[in-house]
Amino acid sequence: MSKYMIVLALSLCVPLVLSFRLPLGIWRNFRALFASLALILAIFGTWDMLASRMGHWYFNPDGVCGAYIVNLPLEEWLFFIVIPFCCIFTWEALHYLKAKTK
Amino acid sequence: MKEYTLFAVISVAVAVIADFALRTRILTKPIFWLFMMVIFCFKLAVNGYLTGALIIIYNPRFFLGARLGSIPFEDFLFGFSMVTLTVIFWEYFKKKA
């Protein structure tokens, strides 16, 4: 696995498991989850494709698996799904903890 | 202004405007800023590694050059708008459902 893929896997594993174990309502609102992640992927993926094309930043072939979609590594696309999911998890988990400690 | 810097500032403005336009008003909630502090810690680890291990390399022509550790200042704005828009969309679509 590429270094970048390991970062994504480590970020996702705990939120993904706990999203099934805790009553956070993330999967119950699957349509909202899907719509949110799709929009973030579209907006920030577009920014990233343009910025990469203009040379704002580039990806070290040493850190990615080598699969590309347009001009971005597969991992960079997954980043825009994994990290927003982790954010929604954290957001709902904080509300859950707040309600529980009241 | 450097291009990445400019895009990053615009993205933060878009996120703030979206919060008002979609009436989610998350920016006015104390729990949002607690959330942002938690995310910030994870961001330092993830973004710090990706930039520190030179998996993503930035062209000095397009950003200010100011960094926190290995993380360019602009990445904090990029991260802020991505994370904030994620929660705005989530709250918006949840309420709409």
N, CA and C atoms of all chains as a GROMACS GRO file, in nm:
protein
  597
    1MET      N    1   0.085  -0.120   0.000
    1MET     CA    2   0.000   0.000   0.000
    1MET      C    3   0.088   0.125   0.000
    2SER      N    4   0.045   0.227  -0.074
    2SER     CA    5   0.122   0.352  -0.079
    2SER      C    6   0.114   0.425   0.055
    3LYS      N    7   0.212   0.512   0.078
    3LYS     CA    8   0.213   0.588   0.204
    3LYS      C    9   0.084   0.669   0.218
    4TYR      N   10   0.041   0.730   0.108
    4TYR     CA   11  -0.080   0.813   0.111
    4TYR      C   12  -0.202   0.725   0.144
    5MET      N   13  -0.207   0.603   0.087
    5MET     CA   14  -0.320   0.514   0.111
    5MET      C   15  -0.324   0.472   0.259
    6ILE      N   16  -0.207   0.453   0.318
    6ILE     CA   17  -0.201   0.415   0.460
    6ILE      C   18  -0.257   0.528   0.547
    7VAL      N   19  -0.223   0.653   0.512
    7VAL     CA   20  -0.277   0.769   0.586
    7VAL      C   21  -0.430   0.767   0.581
    8LEU      N   22  -0.485   0.741   0.462
    8LEU     CA   23  -0.631   0.739   0.447
    8LEU      C   24  -0.693   0.625   0.528
    9ALA      N   25  -0.630   0.508   0.522
    9ALA     CA   26  -0.684   0.391   0.595
    9ALA      C   27  -0.681   0.417   0.746
   10LEU      N   28  -0.571   0.475   0.794
   10LEU     CA   29  -0.562   0.504   0.938
   10LEU      C   30  -0.665   0.609   0.980
   11SER      N   31  -0.688   0.708   0.893
   11SER     CA   32  -0.786   0.812   0.925
   11SER      C   33  -0.927   0.754   0.933
   12LEU      N   34  -0.956   0.662   0.840
   12LEU     CA   35  -1.094   0.614   0.825
   12LEU      C   36  -1.132   0.504   0.924
   13CYS      N   37  -1.036   0.421   0.967
   13CYS     CA   38  -1.074   0.296   1.035
   13CYS      C   39  -1.159   0.319   1.161
   14VAL      N   40  -1.115   0.406   1.251
   14VAL     CA   41  -1.190   0.426   1.375
   14VAL      C   42  -1.327   0.491   1.349
   15PRO      N   43  -1.333   0.604   1.273
   15PRO     CA   44  -1.465   0.662   1.246
   15PRO      C   45  -1.560   0.564   1.177
   16LEU      N   46  -1.509   0.484   1.082
   16LEU     CA   47  -1.598   0.393   1.010
   16LEU      C   48  -1.658   0.287   1.103
   17VAL      N   49  -1.573   0.226   1.186
   17VAL     CA   50  -1.622   0.123   1.279
   17VAL      C   51  -1.722   0.183   1.378
   18LEU      N   52  -1.683   0.299   1.438
   18LEU     CA   53  -1.771   0.359   1.539
   18LEU      C   54  -1.901   0.412   1.479
   19SER      N   55  -1.899   0.447   1.349
   19SER     CA   56  -2.022   0.497   1.287
   19SER      C   57  -2.130   0.389   1.283
   20PHE      N   58  -2.087   0.262   1.289
   20PHE     CA   59  -2.184   0.152   1.293
   20PHE      C   60  -2.220   0.115   1.437
   21ARG      N   61  -2.128   0.144   1.530
   21ARG     CA   62  -2.149   0.101   1.669
   21ARG      C   63  -2.227   0.203   1.752
   22LEU      N   64  -2.215   0.332   1.715
   22LEU     CA   65  -2.282   0.436   1.794
   22LEU      C   66  -2.406   0.487   1.721
   23PRO      N   67  -2.510   0.526   1.796
   23PRO     CA   68  -2.632   0.576   1.730
   23PRO      C   69  -2.616   0.722   1.688
   24LEU      N   70  -2.537   0.745   1.583
   24LEU     CA   71  -2.507   0.882   1.540
   24LEU      C   72  -2.598   0.929   1.428
   25GLY      N   73  -2.672   0.837   1.368
   25GLY     CA   74  -2.764   0.877   1.261
   25GLY      C   75  -2.697   0.904   1.129
   26ILE      N   76  -2.571   0.862   1.115
   26ILE     CA   77  -2.500   0.890   0.990
   26ILE      C   78  -2.556   0.804   0.876
   27TRP      N   79  -2.573   0.676   0.901
   27TRP     CA   80  -2.621   0.586   0.794
   27TRP      C   81  -2.771   0.598   0.774
   28ARG      N   82  -2.842   0.641   0.880
   28ARG     CA   83  -2.986   0.664   0.868
   28ARG      C   84  -3.012   0.779   0.770
   29ASN      N   85  -2.917   0.872   0.766
   29ASN     CA   86  -2.928   0.985   0.673
   29ASN      C   87  -2.837   0.963   0.553
   30PHE      N   88  -2.847   0.846   0.495
   30PHE     CA   89  -2.753   0.810   0.388
   30PHE      C   90  -2.759   0.906   0.269
   31ARG      N   91  -2.880   0.950   0.236
   31ARG     CA   92  -2.893   1.042   0.121
   31ARG      C   93  -2.823   1.174   0.148
   32ALA      N   94  -2.836   1.224   0.271
   32ALA     CA   95  -2.767   1.348   0.308
   32ALA      C   96  -2.616   1.328   0.307
   33LEU      N   97  -2.573   1.212   0.355
   33LEU     CA   98  -2.430   1.179   0.356
   33LEU      C   99  -2.377   1.176   0.213
   34PHE      N  100  -2.449   1.104   0.127
   34PHE     CA  101  -2.407   1.090  -0.013
   34PHE      C  102  -2.401   1.226  -0.082
   35ALA      N  103  -2.506   1.306  -0.063
   35ALA     CA  104  -2.512   1.438  -0.129
   35ALA      C  105  -2.398   1.527  -0.081
   36SER      N  106  -2.371   1.526   0.050
   36SER     CA  107  -2.265   1.611   0.105
   36SER      C  108  -2.128   1.571   0.050
   37LEU      N  109  -2.100   1.441   0.053
   37LEU     CA  110  -1.969   1.394   0.007
   37LEU      C  111  -1.954   1.418  -0.144
   38ALA      N  112  -2.063   1.400  -0.220
   38ALA     CA  113  -2.057   1.422  -0.365
   38ALA      C  114  -2.025   1.568  -0.396
   39LEU      N  115  -2.088   1.659  -0.322
   39LEU     CA  116  -2.063   1.802  -0.347
   39LEU      C  117  -1.920   1.841  -0.313
   40ILE      N  118  -1.871   1.792  -0.200
   40ILE     CA  119  -1.733   1.823  -0.160
   40ILE      C  120  -1.635   1.766  -0.262
   41LEU      N  121  -1.661   1.644  -0.306
   41LEU     CA  122  -1.575   1.580  -0.406
   41LEU      C  123  -1.573   1.663  -0.535
   42ALA      N  124  -1.690   1.711  -0.577
   42ALA     CA  125  -1.699   1.789  -0.700
   42ALA      C  126  -1.625   1.923  -0.687
   43ILE      N  127  -1.652   1.994  -0.576
   43ILE     CA  128  -1.594   2.128  -0.559
   43ILE      C  129  -1.442   2.120  -0.541
   44PHE      N  130  -1.399   2.040  -0.443
   44PHE     CA  131  -1.257   2.039  -0.409
   44PHE      C  132  -1.176   1.954  -0.508
   45GLY      N  133  -1.241   1.857  -0.572
   45GLY     CA  134  -1.174   1.782  -0.678
   45GLY      C  135  -1.145   1.872  -0.797
   46THR      N  136  -1.242   1.959  -0.830
   46THR     CA  137  -1.222   2.054  -0.940
   46THR      C  138  -1.107   2.150  -0.910
   47TRP      N  139  -1.110   2.205  -0.789
   47TRP     CA  140  -1.002   2.295  -0.745
   47TRP      C  141  -0.867   2.224  -0.758
   48ASP      N  142  -0.862   2.102  -0.708
   48ASP     CA  143  -0.738   2.026  -0.706
   48ASP      C  144  -0.688   1.995  -0.848
   49MET      N  145  -0.780   1.957  -0.938
   49MET     CA  146  -0.741   1.929  -1.077
   49MET      C  147  -0.682   2.054  -1.142
   50LEU      N  148  -0.751   2.169  -1.121
   50LEU     CA  149  -0.704   2.294  -1.181
   50LEU      C  150  -0.571   2.336  -1.122
   51ALA      N  151  -0.561   2.329  -0.989
   51ALA     CA  152  -0.437   2.373  -0.921
   51ALA      C  153  -0.320   2.284  -0.962
   52SER      N  154  -0.347   2.154  -0.977
   52SER     CA  155  -0.240   2.064  -1.020
   52SER      C  156  -0.198   2.094  -1.163
   53ARG      N  157  -0.297   2.122  -1.247
   53ARG     CA  158  -0.267   2.155  -1.387
   53ARG      C  159  -0.185   2.284  -1.395
   54MET      N  160  -0.218   2.381  -1.308
   54MET     CA  161  -0.145   2.509  -1.310
   54MET      C  162  -0.011   2.499  -1.238
   55GLY      N  163   0.013   2.384  -1.177
   55GLY     CA  164   0.142   2.364  -1.112
   55GLY      C  165   0.153   2.421  -0.971
   56HIS      N  166   0.038   2.440  -0.904
   56HIS     CA  167   0.043   2.489  -0.765
   56HIS      C  168   0.108   2.386  -0.674
   57TRP      N  169   0.080   2.259  -0.702
   57TRP     CA  170   0.141   2.151  -0.623
   57TRP      C  171   0.147   2.025  -0.708
   58TYR      N  172   0.229   1.932  -0.666
   58TYR     CA  173   0.231   1.804  -0.736
   58TYR      C  174   0.251   1.690  -0.638
   59PHE      N  175   0.230   1.568  -0.689
   59PHE     CA  176   0.229   1.449  -0.603
   59PHE      C  177   0.352   1.366  -0.631
   60ASN      N  178   0.420   1.331  -0.526
   60ASN     CA  179   0.542   1.252  -0.535
   60ASN      C  180   0.505   1.108  -0.574
   61PRO      N  181   0.553   1.059  -0.690
   61PRO     CA  182   0.519   0.923  -0.734
   61PRO      C  183   0.558   0.817  -0.629
   62ASP      N  184   0.651   0.855  -0.543
   62ASP     CA  185   0.698   0.765  -0.438
   62ASP      C  186   0.593   0.740  -0.330
   63GLY      N  187   0.495   0.833  -0.316
   63GLY     CA  188   0.400   0.823  -0.206
   63GLY      C  189   0.263   0.773  -0.246
   64VAL      N  190   0.240   0.755  -0.377
   64VAL     CA  191   0.107   0.716  -0.425
   64VAL      C  192   0.115   0.584  -0.503
   65CYS      N  193  -0.002   0.518  -0.520
   65CYS     CA  194  -0.001   0.383  -0.578
   65CYS      C  195   0.023   0.382  -0.728
   66GLY      N  196  -0.002   0.496  -0.794
   66GLY     CA  197   0.026   0.502  -0.937
   66GLY      C  198  -0.099   0.504  -1.024
   67ALA      N  199  -0.217   0.480  -0.963
   67ALA     CA  200  -0.342   0.492  -1.038
   67ALA      C  201  -0.386   0.639  -1.037
   68TYR      N  202  -0.420   0.691  -1.153
   68TYR     CA  203  -0.461   0.830  -1.165
   68TYR      C  204  -0.600   0.840  -1.226
   69ILE      N  205  -0.680   0.936  -1.179
   69ILE     CA  206  -0.805   0.971  -1.246
   69ILE      C  207  -0.787   1.116  -1.289
   70VAL      N  208  -0.800   1.143  -1.416
   70VAL     CA  209  -0.758   1.269  -1.479
   70VAL      C  210  -0.612   1.291  -1.436
   71ASN      N  211  -0.583   1.404  -1.371
   71ASN     CA  212  -0.442   1.428  -1.337
   71ASN      C  213  -0.414   1.413  -1.188
   72LEU      N  214  -0.507   1.350  -1.115
   72LEU     CA  215  -0.486   1.335  -0.970
   72LEU      C  216  -0.472   1.187  -0.933
   73PRO      N  217  -0.383   1.158  -0.836
   73PRO     CA  218  -0.372   1.020  -0.789
   73PRO      C  219  -0.503   0.972  -0.728
   74LEU      N  220  -0.528   0.843  -0.739
   74LEU     CA  221  -0.648   0.783  -0.680
   74LEU      C  222  -0.664   0.824  -0.533
   75GLU      N  223  -0.552   0.826  -0.460
   75GLU     CA  224  -0.556   0.860  -0.317
   75GLU      C  225  -0.611   1.001  -0.294
   76GLU      N  226  -0.576   1.094  -0.384
   76GLU     CA  227  -0.622   1.232  -0.368
   76GLU      C  228  -0.774   1.240  -0.384
   77TRP      N  229  -0.830   1.163  -0.476
   77TRP     CA  230  -0.976   1.157  -0.491
   77TRP      C  231  -1.039   1.097  -0.366
   78LEU      N  232  -0.979   0.988  -0.317
   78LEU     CA  233  -1.035   0.923  -0.197
   78LEU      C  234  -1.029   1.016  -0.076
   79PHE      N  235  -0.924   1.102  -0.073
   79PHE     CA  236  -0.910   1.198   0.036
   79PHE      C  237  -1.039   1.281   0.053
   80PHE      N  238  -1.098   1.320  -0.061
   80PHE     CA  239  -1.218   1.407  -0.056
   80PHE      C  240  -1.344   1.331  -0.018
   81ILE      N  241  -1.334   1.201  -0.001
   81ILE     CA  242  -1.446   1.121   0.051
   81ILE      C  243  -1.418   1.082   0.196
   82VAL      N  244  -1.294   1.036   0.218
   82VAL     CA  245  -1.257   0.984   0.351
   82VAL      C  246  -1.257   1.096   0.455
   83ILE      N  247  -1.190   1.207   0.426
   83ILE     CA  248  -1.177   1.313   0.527
   83ILE      C  249  -1.312   1.378   0.558
   84PRO      N  250  -1.394   1.413   0.457
   84PRO     CA  251  -1.528   1.464   0.490
   84PRO      C  252  -1.611   1.363   0.572
   85PHE      N  253  -1.598   1.234   0.542
   85PHE     CA  254  -1.669   1.136   0.624
   85PHE      C  255  -1.622   1.142   0.769
   86CYS      N  256  -1.490   1.150   0.788
   86CYS     CA  257  -1.434   1.160   0.924
   86CYS      C  258  -1.485   1.286   0.994
   87CYS      N  259  -1.501   1.394   0.917
   87CYS     CA  260  -1.550   1.520   0.974
   87CYS      C  261  -1.696   1.506   1.018
   88ILE      N  262  -1.779   1.446   0.933
   88ILE     CA  263  -1.920   1.427   0.969
   88ILE      C  264  -1.930   1.335   1.091
   89PHE      N  265  -1.846   1.232   1.093
   89PHE     CA  266  -1.844   1.144   1.210
   89PHE      C  267  -1.809   1.223   1.336
   90THR      N  268  -1.704   1.302   1.329
   90THR     CA  269  -1.658   1.379   1.447
   90THR      C  270  -1.767   1.477   1.492
   91TRP      N  271  -1.828   1.543   1.395
   91TRP     CA  272  -1.936   1.639   1.423
   91TRP      C  273  -2.052   1.571   1.498
   92GLU      N  274  -2.096   1.456   1.448
   92GLU     CA  275  -2.207   1.384   1.512
   92GLU      C  276  -2.164   1.322   1.645
   93ALA      N  277  -2.039   1.275   1.652
   93ALA     CA  278  -1.990   1.216   1.777
   93ALA      C  279  -1.984   1.320   1.888
   94LEU      N  280  -1.946   1.443   1.855
   94LEU     CA  281  -1.941   1.550   1.955
   94LEU      C  282  -2.082   1.582   2.006
   95HIS      N  283  -2.178   1.585   1.915
   95HIS     CA  284  -2.317   1.608   1.958
   95HIS      C  285  -2.366   1.495   2.047
   96TYR      N  286  -2.327   1.373   2.011
   96TYR     CA  287  -2.365   1.255   2.091
   96TYR      C  288  -2.306   1.265   2.231
   97LEU      N  289  -2.177   1.299   2.238
   97LEU     CA  290  -2.111   1.311   2.369
   97LEU      C  291  -2.173   1.423   2.452
   98LYS      N  292  -2.205   1.533   2.386
   98LYS     CA  293  -2.265   1.648   2.454
   98LYS      C  294  -2.401   1.608   2.515
   99ALA      N  295  -2.481   1.535   2.437
   99ALA     CA  296  -2.613   1.491   2.484
   99ALA      C  297  -2.598   1.391   2.599
  100LYS      N  298  -2.496   1.309   2.591
  100LYS     CA  299  -2.475   1.205   2.692
  100LYS      C  300  -2.427   1.261   2.825
  101THR      N  301  -2.348   1.367   2.822
  101THR     CA  302  -2.289   1.422   2.944
  101THR      C  303  -2.380   1.524   3.011
  102LYS      N  304  -2.495   1.552   2.949
  102LYS     CA  305  -2.588   1.647   3.008
  102LYS      C  306  -2.659   1.588   3.129
  103MET      N  307  -0.134   3.900  -0.571
  103MET     CA  308  -0.135   3.797  -0.466
  103MET      C  309  -0.103   3.660  -0.527
  104LYS      N  310  -0.039   3.574  -0.452
  104LYS     CA  311  -0.007   3.439  -0.499
  104LYS      C  312  -0.138   3.363  -0.524
  105GLU      N  313  -0.138   3.279  -0.626
  105GLU     CA  314  -0.264   3.218  -0.669
  105GLU      C  315  -0.326   3.123  -0.566
  106TYR      N  316  -0.244   3.037  -0.507
  106TYR     CA  317  -0.300   2.944  -0.407
  106TYR      C  318  -0.355   3.024  -0.289
  107THR      N  319  -0.282   3.128  -0.250
  107THR     CA  320  -0.326   3.213  -0.139
  107THR      C  321  -0.462   3.274  -0.171
  108LEU      N  322  -0.473   3.326  -0.293
  108LEU     CA  323  -0.598   3.390  -0.336
  108LEU      C  324  -0.715   3.290  -0.337
  109PHE      N  325  -0.693   3.174  -0.398
  109PHE     CA  326  -0.798   3.072  -0.404
  109PHE      C  327  -0.841   3.030  -0.263
  110ALA      N  328  -0.743   3.017  -0.174
  110ALA     CA  329  -0.772   2.970  -0.038
  110ALA      C  330  -0.855   3.073   0.037
  111VAL      N  331  -0.822   3.203   0.020
  111VAL     CA  332  -0.900   3.309   0.087
  111VAL      C  333  -1.042   3.310   0.032
  112ILE      N  334  -1.056   3.297  -0.100
  112ILE     CA  335  -1.190   3.295  -0.162
  112ILE      C  336  -1.271   3.177  -0.107
  113SER      N  337  -1.207   3.060  -0.091
  113SER     CA  338  -1.280   2.942  -0.045
  113SER      C  339  -1.336   2.962   0.096
  114VAL      N  340  -1.261   3.032   0.181
  114VAL     CA  341  -1.311   3.060   0.316
  114VAL      C  342  -1.432   3.153   0.308
  115ALA      N  343  -1.424   3.254   0.222
  115ALA     CA  344  -1.537   3.346   0.204
  115ALA      C  345  -1.660   3.270   0.154
  116VAL      N  346  -1.640   3.177   0.061
  116VAL     CA  347  -1.751   3.097   0.007
  116VAL      C  348  -1.816   3.015   0.119
  117ALA      N  349  -1.733   2.955   0.205
  117ALA     CA  350  -1.786   2.874   0.314
  117ALA      C  351  -1.870   2.959   0.409
  118VAL      N  352  -1.820   3.079   0.442
  118VAL     CA  353  -1.893   3.168   0.534
  118VAL      C  354  -2.026   3.211   0.472
  119ILE      N  355  -2.021   3.246   0.344
  119ILE     CA  356  -2.143   3.289   0.274
  119ILE      C  357  -2.243   3.173   0.266
  120ALA      N  358  -2.192   3.052   0.237
  120ALA     CA  359  -2.280   2.934   0.226
  120ALA      C  360  -2.354   2.908   0.358
  121ASP      N  361  -2.283   2.931   0.469
  121ASP     CA  362  -2.346   2.906   0.600
  121ASP      C  363  -2.466   2.998   0.623
  122PHE      N  364  -2.457   3.122   0.570
  122PHE     CA  365  -2.570   3.214   0.583
  122PHE      C  366  -2.675   3.184   0.476
  123ALA      N  367  -2.629   3.162   0.354
  123ALA     CA  368  -2.722   3.142   0.242
  123ALA      C  369  -2.808   3.017   0.262
  124LEU      N  370  -2.749   2.911   0.315
  124LEU     CA  371  -2.824   2.786   0.335
  124LEU      C  372  -2.890   2.782   0.474
  125ARG      N  373  -2.873   2.889   0.550
  125ARG     CA  374  -2.934   2.905   0.683
  125ARG      C  375  -2.897   2.792   0.781
  126THR      N  376  -2.776   2.740   0.765
  126THR     CA  377  -2.733   2.636   0.858
  126THR      C  378  -2.677   2.696   0.987
  127ARG      N  379  -2.616   2.816   0.972
  127ARG     CA  380  -2.566   2.893   1.089
  127ARG      C  381  -2.476   2.811   1.184
  128ILE      N  382  -2.395   2.724   1.129
  128ILE     CA  383  -2.308   2.646   1.217
  128ILE      C  384  -2.196   2.731   1.277
  129LEU      N  385  -2.156   2.836   1.205
  129LEU     CA  386  -2.043   2.918   1.252
  129LEU      C  387  -2.074   2.992   1.382
  130THR      N  388  -2.204   3.006   1.412
  130THR     CA  389  -2.242   3.078   1.533
  130THR      C  390  -2.257   2.984   1.654
  131LYS      N  391  -2.238   2.854   1.631
  131LYS     CA  392  -2.257   2.758   1.741
  131LYS      C  393  -2.125   2.726   1.809
  132PRO      N  394  -2.120   2.735   1.943
  132PRO     CA  395  -1.994   2.704   2.015
  132PRO      C  396  -1.941   2.565   1.983
  133ILE      N  397  -2.031   2.467   1.964
  133ILE     CA  398  -1.985   2.330   1.939
  133ILE      C  399  -1.907   2.321   1.807
  134PHE      N  400  -1.935   2.411   1.715
  134PHE     CA  401  -1.861   2.410   1.589
  134PHE      C  402  -1.713   2.440   1.614
  135TRP      N  403  -1.686   2.533   1.703
  135TRP     CA  404  -1.546   2.573   1.728
  135TRP      C  405  -1.473   2.467   1.810
  136LEU      N  406  -1.547   2.395   1.894
  136LEU     CA  407  -1.489   2.279   1.963
  136LEU      C  408  -1.454   2.172   1.859
  137PHE      N  409  -1.550   2.148   1.769
  137PHE     CA  410  -1.530   2.054   1.658
  137PHE      C  411  -1.406   2.093   1.577
  138MET      N  412  -1.393   2.221   1.547
  138MET     CA  413  -1.280   2.267   1.465
  138MET      C  414  -1.146   2.242   1.537
  139MET      N  415  -1.147   2.257   1.669
  139MET     CA  416  -1.023   2.232   1.746
  139MET      C  417  -0.985   2.084   1.740
  140VAL      N  418  -1.087   1.997   1.749
  140VAL     CA  419  -1.061   1.852   1.740
  140VAL      C  420  -1.005   1.818   1.602
  141ILE      N  421  -1.072   1.871   1.499
  141ILE     CA  422  -1.029   1.844   1.360
  141ILE      C  423  -0.888   1.898   1.337
  142PHE      N  424  -0.859   2.014   1.397
  142PHE     CA  425  -0.727   2.076   1.382
  142PHE      C  426  -0.616   1.981   1.427
  143CYS      N  427  -0.640   1.911   1.537
  143CYS     CA  428  -0.538   1.816   1.588
  143CYS      C  429  -0.514   1.704   1.487
  144PHE      N  430  -0.624   1.650   1.432
  144PHE     CA  431  -0.610   1.544   1.332
  144PHE      C  432  -0.546   1.599   1.204
  145LYS      N  433  -0.580   1.722   1.173
  145LYS     CA  434  -0.523   1.784   1.053
  145LYS      C  435  -0.372   1.795   1.065
  146LEU      N  436  -0.325   1.836   1.182
  146LEU     CA  437  -0.180   1.850   1.202
  146LEU      C  438  -0.111   1.717   1.173
  147ALA      N  439  -0.172   1.607   1.216
  147ALA     CA  440  -0.112   1.475   1.194
  147ALA      C  441  -0.114   1.437   1.045
  148VAL      N  442  -0.234   1.444   0.983
  148VAL     CA  443  -0.249   1.398   0.845
  148VAL      C  444  -0.176   1.491   0.747
  149ASN      N  445  -0.209   1.620   0.755
  149ASN     CA  446  -0.148   1.717   0.663
  149ASN      C  447   0.002   1.729   0.690
  150GLY      N  448   0.038   1.721   0.819
  150GLY     CA  449   0.179   1.730   0.857
  150GLY      C  450   0.259   1.616   0.796
  151TYR      N  451   0.201   1.496   0.798
  151TYR     CA  452   0.270   1.382   0.738
  151TYR      C  453   0.279   1.395   0.585
  152LEU      N  454   0.165   1.427   0.522
  152LEU     CA  455   0.162   1.435   0.375
  152LEU      C  456   0.261   1.539   0.321
  153THR      N  457   0.276   1.649   0.394
  153THR     CA  458   0.368   1.753   0.349
  153THR      C  459   0.510   1.724   0.399
  154GLY      N  460   0.520   1.673   0.522
  154GLY     CA  461   0.652   1.645   0.579
  154GLY      C  462   0.725   1.532   0.508
  155ALA      N  463   0.649   1.429   0.466
  155ALA     CA  464   0.708   1.316   0.395
  155ALA      C  465   0.720   1.346   0.245
  156LEU      N  466   0.690   1.470   0.208
  156LEU     CA  467   0.699   1.516   0.068
  156LEU      C  468   0.617   1.430  -0.027
  157ILE      N  469   0.497   1.392   0.019
  157ILE     CA  470   0.404   1.320  -0.069
  157ILE      C  471   0.334   1.424  -0.159
  158ILE      N  472   0.307   1.540  -0.100
  158ILE     CA  473   0.256   1.654  -0.179
  158ILE      C  474   0.362   1.764  -0.172
  159ILE      N  475   0.400   1.814  -0.288
  159ILE     CA  476   0.505   1.915  -0.294
  159ILE      C  477   0.448   2.042  -0.355
  160TYR      N  478   0.475   2.156  -0.290
  160TYR     CA  479   0.417   2.283  -0.330
  160TYR      C  480   0.516   2.366  -0.409
  161ASN      N  481   0.464   2.432  -0.512
  161ASN     CA  482   0.546   2.520  -0.592
  161ASN      C  483   0.555   2.657  -0.522
  162PRO      N  484   0.676   2.700  -0.485
  162PRO     CA  485   0.691   2.825  -0.410
  162PRO      C  486   0.640   2.948  -0.485
  163ARG      N  487   0.621   2.935  -0.617
  163ARG     CA  488   0.570   3.049  -0.694
  163ARG      C  489   0.428   3.085  -0.655
  164PHE      N  490   0.352   2.987  -0.603
  164PHE     CA  491   0.208   3.008  -0.589
  164PHE      C  492   0.157   3.019  -0.446
  165PHE      N  493   0.247   3.010  -0.348
  165PHE     CA  494   0.199   3.031  -0.209
  165PHE      C  495   0.299   3.118  -0.134
  166LEU      N  496   0.256   3.172  -0.020
  166LEU     CA  497   0.334   3.272   0.051
  166LEU      C  498   0.468   3.217   0.101
  167GLY      N  499   0.469   3.088   0.134
  167GLY     CA  500   0.593   3.030   0.185
  167GLY      C  501   0.593   3.017   0.336
  168ALA      N  502   0.490   3.076   0.402
  168ALA     CA  503   0.479   3.061   0.547
  168ALA      C  504   0.427   2.921   0.578
  169ARG      N  505   0.489   2.853   0.672
  169ARG     CA  506   0.446   2.718   0.708
  169ARG      C  507   0.439   2.701   0.858
  170LEU      N  508   0.351   2.612   0.902
  170LEU     CA  509   0.350   2.569   1.042
  170LEU      C  510   0.406   2.427   1.039
  171GLY      N  511   0.527   2.411   1.083
  171GLY     CA  512   0.597   2.285   1.061
  171GLY      C  513   0.619   2.271   0.912
  172SER      N  514   0.563   2.164   0.853
  172SER     CA  515   0.577   2.145   0.709
  172SER      C  516   0.453   2.192   0.633
  173ILE      N  517   0.349   2.234   0.707
  173ILE     CA  518   0.219   2.264   0.644
  173ILE      C  519   0.211   2.410   0.599
  174PRO      N  520   0.190   2.433   0.468
  174PRO     CA  521   0.174   2.571   0.422
  174PRO      C  522   0.054   2.638   0.488
  175PHE      N  523   0.068   2.766   0.516
  175PHE     CA  524  -0.040   2.846   0.575
  175PHE      C  525  -0.171   2.830   0.495
  176GLU      N  526  -0.160   2.830   0.364
  176GLU     CA  527  -0.280   2.821   0.279
  176GLU      C  528  -0.357   2.691   0.301
  177ASP      N  529  -0.286   2.584   0.338
  177ASP     CA  530  -0.353   2.456   0.362
  177ASP      C  531  -0.453   2.464   0.477
  178PHE      N  532  -0.426   2.556   0.572
  178PHE     CA  533  -0.520   2.571   0.685
  178PHE      C  534  -0.650   2.634   0.636
  179LEU      N  535  -0.638   2.726   0.539
  179LEU     CA  536  -0.759   2.786   0.483
  179LEU      C  537  -0.834   2.684   0.398
  180PHE      N  538  -0.760   2.610   0.315
  180PHE     CA  539  -0.820   2.503   0.233
  180PHE      C  540  -0.894   2.404   0.324
  181GLY      N  541  -0.827   2.362   0.430
  181GLY     CA  542  -0.885   2.266   0.524
  181GLY      C  543  -1.008   2.324   0.593
  182PHE      N  544  -0.997   2.450   0.635
  182PHE     CA  545  -1.110   2.513   0.703
  182PHE      C  546  -1.233   2.516   0.613
  183SER      N  547  -1.215   2.558   0.488
  183SER     CA  548  -1.333   2.567   0.401
  183SER      C  549  -1.386   2.429   0.364
  184MET      N  550  -1.298   2.331   0.345
  184MET     CA  551  -1.347   2.197   0.312
  184MET      C  552  -1.427   2.137   0.428
  185VAL      N  553  -1.371   2.148   0.549
  185VAL     CA  554  -1.437   2.091   0.667
  185VAL      C  555  -1.567   2.165   0.697
  186THR      N  556  -1.564   2.298   0.688
  186THR     CA  557  -1.682   2.378   0.718
  186THR      C  558  -1.792   2.352   0.617
  187LEU      N  559  -1.757   2.348   0.489
  187LEU     CA  560  -1.858   2.321   0.385
  187LEU      C  561  -1.916   2.180   0.401
  188THR      N  562  -1.833   2.085   0.443
  188THR     CA  563  -1.882   1.949   0.466
  188THR      C  564  -1.995   1.950   0.569
  189VAL      N  565  -1.972   2.018   0.681
  189VAL     CA  566  -2.073   2.021   0.787
  189VAL      C  567  -2.195   2.103   0.744
  190ILE      N  568  -2.171   2.212   0.670
  190ILE     CA  569  -2.283   2.293   0.620
  190ILE      C  570  -2.372   2.207   0.530
  191PHE      N  571  -2.313   2.136   0.434
  191PHE     CA  572  -2.391   2.052   0.342
  191PHE      C  573  -2.464   1.942   0.420
  192TRP      N  574  -2.393   1.879   0.512
  192TRP     CA  575  -2.451   1.771   0.593
  192TRP      C  576  -2.574   1.820   0.669
  193GLU      N  577  -2.560   1.934   0.738
  193GLU     CA  578  -2.672   1.989   0.815
  193GLU      C  579  -2.786   2.031   0.722
  194TYR      N  580  -2.748   2.087   0.608
  194TYR     CA  581  -2.849   2.133   0.513
  194TYR      C  582  -2.931   2.016   0.458
  195PHE      N  583  -2.862   1.912   0.413
  195PHE     CA  584  -2.933   1.798   0.353
  195PHE      C  585  -3.008   1.716   0.458
  196LYS      N  586  -2.954   1.713   0.579
  196LYS     CA  587  -3.024   1.642   0.687
  196LYS      C  588  -3.158   1.708   0.716
  197LYS      N  589  -3.157   1.842   0.724
  197LYS     CA  590  -3.279   1.917   0.754
  197LYS      C  591  -3.380   1.906   0.640
  198LYS      N  592  -3.327   1.902   0.518
  198LYS     CA  593  -3.412   1.896   0.399
  198LYS      C  594  -3.483   1.762   0.386
  199ALA      N  595  -3.418   1.657   0.437
  199ALA     CA  596  -3.471   1.521   0.420
  199ALA      C  597  -3.602   1.501   0.495
   0.00000   0.00000   0.00000
